[in-house]
Amino acid sequence: MKNTDLVMGVKHPTTQDLLIEWKQRLELNDWIIKLNDNVSPNDMQLQGVSGECVWDEIHKAATINIIDDKDYGDRILPFDKEKTLVHELLHIKFCMIDKGGNELFDKILHQLIEDIAKALVKAKRCENGT
């Protein structure tokens, strides 16, 4: 049985449950991934982001940090922890071509990762009827 958070009478999977699910969906089960969610923005390496990922592609190990939704603030787009998690997992999936040093390429890749994360989460939610 999955651990769940009860929100407004509805059971929702925990972020750890989502990590397990998305590792399977993205074929990342051979990676060791530590997830820190509800992280204070002061404890993030990058500023102004909702998530970040540090990886070691040689050892297939990574750490993902996701901010606490209460610290997200007033931004244009609403906070979506699952989409943020998938976005960070996609950085791992694309790690061999990520951070190539070409600023334009890196921005295009980052935008592509964001678009794919949105599409994958939307498709999952449509198949689940949520």
N, C-alpha and C positions, 0 to 999 in steps of 0.2 A: 504494500500500500504506500502511495506517495505521501510525503509530508505536504501539507497545504496550509495556506494562510486563509483564515476566514475573514472576508471583507463584505460587509453589508449582507450577511447571510449566504454568500456565495463562496465556495471553496476555490482558491486560486493556487496554482503550483508555486512553490518557493523558487527563488532565483537559483538555488542549487539544483532543484528538479529540472528547471529550464536548461541549465548547463548540461546536464546528462542528456536530455532530449536533443538539444541542438548539436552536441558533440556527435551523436549518432547520425542525425540528419545530414551533417556536413562531413561525415567520414573522418572525424578527428579523434576517434577513440584511442589511437596510438599516442596521443599527446597527453602529458600530465599538465593539467590546467588548474591553477589555484584561483579561486574567485573570491574577491573581497567586495562585497556590496555594502551599501550604506556608508561609503567612505566620505569623510569630510573633504571639501575642496582644498583645504589647507594641506591635506596629506597626499594630494595628487601631484605627480611630477609635472603634468601639463595644466595650464590654467584655462578656465573658460570652456572646459569640455565636460560631457556627462560620463564619459568612460575613457579608459586608456588600457593599452596592452603592451607588455614587455615580454619578448620571447627569445628563446635560444633554439634556433632551428636545428642545430647539430644534435642536441639532446631531446628535442621535441618536448620542451617544457615552457610554460608561459604563466604569467600572472595577469589577471584582468582585474582592474579596479573600476567600480561603478559608484558614482556619487549617490548619496541619500537623496530621495526625491524631494525632501523638504528643503534641500539646499539648491535645487535646480533653479529657483528664482522665476522671474517674469520674463520668459523668452517667447519668441514668435511661435515656435512649435511646442506642443505639450510633451512632457516627459514620458518616455516609453522605455521602461527598464528592459523588457524582452528585446525590443529592437536594438537598444544599445548593446546588449549582450551579443546578439547575432552580429552586429557591426564589428565588435571587437574580435569575435571568433573568425570572421572573414579576414581580418588582418592576419591571423595565424594561417588561414588557408592560402593566402596570397603572399606569405612572408618572403618567399624567394625573390619576388619582384618588388616588394614594398621597400620604401625608403632607399630608392636607388640614387639619390643625390641630385636628380634633375627636378627642380622645383615644379615645373609645369607638369611633368609626368606624375610626380607624387600627388599633386592636387587633383589631376584627372583620375588617378587610381582611387584616391580617397572618396571622390564623388561617386565613382562606380561602385565602390564597396557600400556606400550609404544607400544608393539606389537598389542594389541587390538585397541588402538587409531589409529595407522597407517592403520590397516585393515578396520576399520569403515569409516574413511575418504576416503580411496581408493574406497570402495564399493559405498559410496555416490556419489563420482565423476564419477564413471563408470555409475551409474544409471542416472545421469544428463548429461552424455556425455561430461564432462569436464576433 
